[in-house]
């Protein structure tokens, strides 16, 4: 009998480090390629076609959530514990997700009809939704390979698939095939990905086992349901504005909205998601009760405050110079500037909110965040139907920002409930004073021509003024810098970055 309390071996630690490195590298490369490609795709398609693309993409994300039904993490966990059951889980998931995928396919078509979407949206959705089943085949193998810690294989396949998809879409657009070509080659790249992953899995000796083990199927549905419900609410929350806008204002309005989302999602992925993934293990280690709980809360509040300090000047620059940034996409996208000017504040709130959301996850309080996100979704829907007819397209980001701000306030309130002392508001006010001063400098440079030069000069001056005032006003105190150094050093390559930070 092995001792479960024995320390992890050096070989296992090295393998875990390699796996984490492979996954992180794949995420950065894949998301970087997709972000850059979206910036190219937006002007190539134009507002109307990109609006159709954005609406279909939003619906597809909901379909993917239904098809997967939260089973991925369950399969990885159970197969990692007992490799002998891999075939049973593969066959059960294949059967269940095929049914769920077909239900999702039909459900999306019905939803598009009920929301009275334009015929081109429904037509392209019917084609694009086929990828629910194709991608499902690849995802089943992806999860199995992850469970066997073959992250190098999955990382290579994912990066290669993204590169192949971009190349095929570029060829389709250059050949004049438009959105139809985009979706056809997307299906083809999905088939290639599924084939490569099935071949890789077959080499490990794992194949579906029949007849299907019903107990495994029941366990997958039971254990996956909570995660599926949470993911569905989150996905609906993130895409409700595009879906409602498509129904009320049409595809062209969605095109302007989706172009703003590319910038906003890029900010969140770069400035929030990657950092939180890196510090998650550290947060998990120090969470607890009693004195540990007080320390954990201090770490969370410091990380949230540091996020505020970093993201505020960037948000101000994007908001003030949104017209200059959007000009890169061409004159057809000029209305996007007004949307981005407001929507960037949604990213600002989300990046700080994500710190508290992850803290609640570490404390196993997912039910609280699920209820908050459900409330946020309902509130966002109500605001969208209220504001879009009255304010036009700008009502969508206003609804999004308003809903997220209220969810954030409730999240902070619930996280700090029962604490000995509330967060230090004075430090936050000092940061806001520095931000207000920086924005004044940015606005003074706004009239410089051309607009992109104004954005460059104004942002440089504003950032310099902001950084100076943060140090002068002690927007970050010595204790904050010390904790930030610890967090940075815990990240991959963080020790090199930490050398440039002030000492405590």
JOBELRA-V9292 format. One line per field, one symbol per residue. phi: phi as a letter, one per 30 degrees, with the letter a starting at -180 (. if undefined). psi: psi as a letter, one per 20 degrees, with the letter a starting at -180 (. if undefined). burial: b if it has 16 or more other ideal C-beta (glycine too) atoms within 10 Angstrom, else e. Layout:
phi->???
psi->???
burial->???
This chain:
phi->.ddddddddddddddddddddddddddddddddddddddddedddiedddddedddddddddddddddhidedddddddddbddceddddddddddddddddddeddddddddddhddeddddddddddddedddedddddeddddddicdddddddddddddddddddddddddididededdddddddddedddddddddddjcbecbddddddddddddddedddddddddddddcedddddddccjdddddddddddedddeddddcbedddddceeddddcdlbidddddddddddddddddedddeddddddddcddddddddjddceddedddecdddddedddddddddddddddicdddddddddddddddddddddcedcciedddddddddddddddddddddddeiddbdedddddddddddddddddddddddddcdeddddddddddddddddddddddhdbdddddddddddddddeiddddddddddd
psi->pqoiiqqprgghggghgggggggggggggghgghghhhhhhghhhqgghhgggggggghhhghgggghkjhghggggghhhnhhjghghggghggghgghgggggghhggghghjlqqhhghghhhghihighghgghhghggghghjklhgghggggghggggggghggggghikibhghghghggghhgggggghhghhhhijpqqpqrpohhggghggghhgghggghgggghghjhghggghhhirhghhggghhhhggghgggggigghghhhiggghhhjqbrchhgggghggghghghhgggghghgggggghkhhgghhhirhhjgihghghhghhhggggghghhghghghghjllhhghghghgghgggggghghghghgibhihghgggggghggggghggghgipirhqrqohhghhhghghgggghggghhihiqqrhhhggggggggghggghghgggilhpahhghghhgggghiqpjhhhhhhiqqq.
burial->eeeeeeeeeeeeeeeeeebeebbbebbeebbeebeebbeebbeebebbbbbbbbbbbbbbbbbbbbbbbbbbebbbebbeeeeebbbbbbbbbeebbbebbeebbebbeebbeebebbebbbbbbebbbbbbbbbbbbbbbbbbbbbbbbbbbbbebbbbbbeebbebbbebbeeeeebebbbbbbeebbebbbebbbebbeeeebebbeebbeebbebbbebbeebbebbbbbbbbbbbbbbbbbbbbbbbbbbbbbbbbbbbbbbbbbbbeebbebbeebbeeebeeeeebeebbbbbbbbbbbbbbebbbbbbbbbbbbbbbbbebeebbebbbbbbbbbbbbbbbbbbbbbbbbbbbbbeeeebbbebbbbbbebbbebbeebbeeeebbbbbbbbbbbbebbbeebbebbbeeeeeebeeebbebbeebbebbbebbeebeeeeebeebbeebbeebbebbeebbeeeebbeeebeebbbebbbbbeebeeebeeeeee
